[in-house]
Amino acid sequence: MKKIMLYVFYMFILGILICPLFSVAQDMGKESSKEDDLGEWWLRNPLSYEKMPEQFLYHFEAVYDNTRETGNVITDNHSVSTSLTLRKKIFTYIIRYTFDKQNYSKRDDPPKQNKDVLIRQSTKHEIHNDVRVALTDKLFFSPGMFWLEDDYAQIKDRYTYYSGFGLSLDPHPRLLMNIFAAYAYEELDYIDDYHDIYKIIEDWGKADDIEDYDPDTKESNMIYLYHDVRFYLSRSVALKESLKYFSDYEQGSKYRWNFSIGADIMLSKNIMTMITYNEDYDNAPETLMGLRKRDISIGTGIMFRF
């Protein structure tokens, strides 16, 4: 698995290095009779154009947002995400990386109550590799992989491999949609502290209350469903919505999903501001960790792209 991560990293760096060697017109929502004006091509199926683009295309995005909650408990959430899209004819490769860092603190005891004391700090890393092969102007085939490391949930590695078919639809000039369904295979490993906690509970004679504990790698066969919608109110404002759903079809009670809705507002050709509501739900969180099923966040951010 480490070799896979090194390969992904090298591909990402290589893509960034070769990007400056190529150029393509990428004006948002702009339609033109010029052959080289492709609009937001990274959101479209290459075969949906009257003449499929022959040149090598690239698109890079970087997003940063920060959310701070104050009160008896102070929470700072910093999130950075990047994505690189490379395309040649019917083949598209997309790699996304997301980093989240959260700091939890509280007011100090008197007489130092004006100072904050750090309670906990956690980080999360996620990488998504996606390859798309356009089969028709609407149908595409896509294999890919998700990787997650989340020290708050004590996840050391979660690899999710998938392969399936999707549809790219544009029922209206202002509307773009993607629908995708795939088979997925998942491997999950927890950090050593997680297993140490179980041993302590086992020594207390309470291990029978812990459901679904496995000291080895957890393997699951899953169904992966995805859709996204993008609607342009104008050339500079777009509404967006997406839903990811994973379900273990051998154990129907184990499923999770991510729902996101928001708006992108263009400030200039290469800078956008974003408003997003995001919800993560896991119907079967680890009972050993006592995690809540639902996480909700509302944030604003800024995107740089070229």
N, C-alpha and C positions, 0 to 999 in steps of 0.2 A: 504493500500500500504506500510505503514511503516513496518508492520509485514512481508511483503514479503522481504523487504530489509534486515531486521534483520535475517530472515531465510537464505538468500543468504550469508550474512556475516558469520554466524555461520558455514554454510556448507564449506565455503572457509577456515576458520580457522581450522575446523576439518580435512579437507583434507590435509592441511600442516602438522598437528600434526601426522597423521597416515602415511604420505609418508615415513619417515625414517624406518618404520617397514617392508617395502617391497623393493625388488630390481628386476631389469630386465635388460638384455643386450640391449643397445639402440645405437649401432654404426651406424652412418649415411651412408645410401646407401650401406651397406655392406651385401653381400649375403653369407650365410654359410650353411653347411649341419647340423650344430648344431641345435637341437630342440629348445633351449632357445634363439637363436639369431633371433630376430624379426625385426631388422632394425628399421626404423621410423614407428613403429606400430600405433602411434597416428594419422598418416595421411592416414592409410589404413582401409579398412573394415575388421573386424575380421573374417568374413567368406571367405575372399579371400585367406587365408592360406590353405594349404593342410590339416593341422590339426589345428583347431581353438585353440588358446591359452586358457588354463583353469585357469591359475593363475590370481591373482589380479594385475593389471598394473597401473602405475602412470607415469606422465610426467609433469614437471614444467618448465616454461620459464619466464624470466624477461628481459625486454628490456628497455634501456635508450638511448635517443638521444637528442641532443641540437642543435638548429639552431640560429645563430645570424646574423642579417642584420644591416648594419651600413650606415650612410649617414646623411641627414637632420633629418630623423626619425630613431631611433634605436629600433629594435625589437628583443627580446630574447624569444625563445620558448623552454620550457623544457617539455619533454614527457616521462612518465613512463608507461609501460604496463606489466601486468603479466597474465599468463594463467595456469590453472591446469586442466589436463585431467586424469580422473579415468575410468578404464574399468574392467568389469568382464563379460567374455564370450561375448554375443551379445550386452550388454548394455554399453554405453559410456556416461559419463557426463563431460561436458566442461564448465568451468567458466572463463571469461576473464574480467579484469579490466583495464581501461585506464584512466590516469590522465594527463591533459595538462594544463600548466600554461604559460601565455603570458604576457610580460611586454612591454609596449609601452612608449618610452621617446623621448625627443628632446633636441637639444642643448639649453643651457640657453642663455639669452640675454647678450649682451656685458655689462660689461667687463668680464663676467663669462661664455663665450661661450665654454670654455673647459670642463664645467661640464654638466651632463645630468640631465634633470628634468623629473620625472615620469609623464606621461600623463594619462595612464590607465593600470590597471592590471586586467586580467580576468582568470578564471579557468573553466575547463570542466571535468566532471566525466562521465564515461560510464561503465556499467556492462552488460555483455552478458551471459546469461544462456542458455545452449543448451544440450538437451538429445537426443541421437541417439540410435535407436534400429535396428540392422541389420536384414533384412528379408530374403535376399539372399546374394550371394557373391558380388552383385552390388547394390541392392535396399535397402534403409533404410528409416525409418520413424523418423521424428524429430519434437517435440514440443519445444518451447523455448520462451525467453523473452529478450528484450533490455530495458535498463533504461538509460536515459540521463538527466544530469543537466548541463546547459551551461549559465553562467551569462552574457556572452557577448551578446548572443541572447535573454537574459532575460527569459530563459526557466527554470522553477522551477522543473518540472517533466515531462518527456515524456516516457510513458510505451508503448511498442510495443510487443504484444503477437502474436505468430504465431504457425502454425502447418501445416506440409506438408510432401512431399516425395522427395527423392533425389536419385541420382545415383553416385556411386563411380567407376571410370573407370581407368584402367591402360592399355591403348592400346599399350604401349611400355615399356620395362623394365626401361627406364629412365624417363617416363612420368606418372604423377598422375593427375587425374582430378576429380572434384566434380561438380555436377549440381543439383540445388535444387529449388523447387517451392512450395509456401505455401500461405495460406490465413492468413491475419494479421489483428488484431484489435488494434487501437491506441487511447490512451488518452493523451491529452496535456494540461498542466497548465503553465501559466506564473507567474512571480513573481509580487508582489504588485506594484513595480515601473512602470511596464509595463501598468497596469491599471490606475495608477495615471497620466501617460503621456497622455493617451486617454482622461481622464477627462479634462485636461488642453486644449487639442485640441478641445474638445467638447465645452468648454467655449468660445473659439475663434470663434466658428461657422464653423470649418473646418472638422468636423467629417465625413461629407459625402464623403470626399476624401479618407477615410480609408476603405480599403476592408477587408472583412472577419474578422472583430473584433467580439469577443465573450467573454463576461465577465465570462462565466462559462467554465467548462472543455470541450475542443474540442474532439469530438469522430469521428473516421474515420474507414471505412472498406477498407482494402488495399490488394493488391497483392504484395507478397515479392518474388523476384527472386534473385538467387545467383549462382555464379560459381567461381571456382578457378582452377588454373593450376600451376603445379610445374614440371620443367624440369631440370634434373641433367646433367650439362656439364661434371662433374667429381664427385668423391666421396666428394670433398670439396667445390664445387661451384654449386649452384642451382639458376636458374632463376624462378621467381614467378610472378603471375598476378592474380588479383581478382576483381570482380565487384558485388556490392550490389545495388539492385534496388527496390524502394518502390513506388507504385502508388495507389492513391485513385481512385478506379474504378467507384465511383459514381460522382467524379469530375475529369475528365481525365487530366485537366490542372495542377493538384496538384501531383507532383512526385519529387523524389529526388534520387540521386545515388552517390555511392562512388566507385572510380576507383583507383586501386593501382598496381604498377608494380615495380619490383626491383630485387635484387640479394642478396643471403646469401652466405657468404664466411666463411668456417670453419677455425678457428685458432688453435683450439684444440678440444678434445672430448666434452668439456662442454662450450666452448666460441666461438661465431661467431660474425662477423661484418656484418652490413647490409647497403645497399644503396637502398633508396625507393623514388619513385615519387608518390605523393598522390593527388587526386583531388576530392573535394566534390562539388556537384551541387544540388541546390534546385530551382526548377522552380517556386515555389510560396512562396518566403520568405515573412515575415510579412511586409506589407507596412507601418505599424506604426513605425517599426524600421529602415526602409530604408536599409535593408541588401543587399549586393551584392549576386548574384546568385551563384557565383563560388569562391571557395577557393582552392588555389594550394600551395603545399609545397614539397620541395625537401630536404631530410635530410639523415644523416648517423647515425648509432647507433651501440650499442654493445649488444649482447644477451648472457645471462647466462642460461644454462639449465641442468637439470638432471632428 
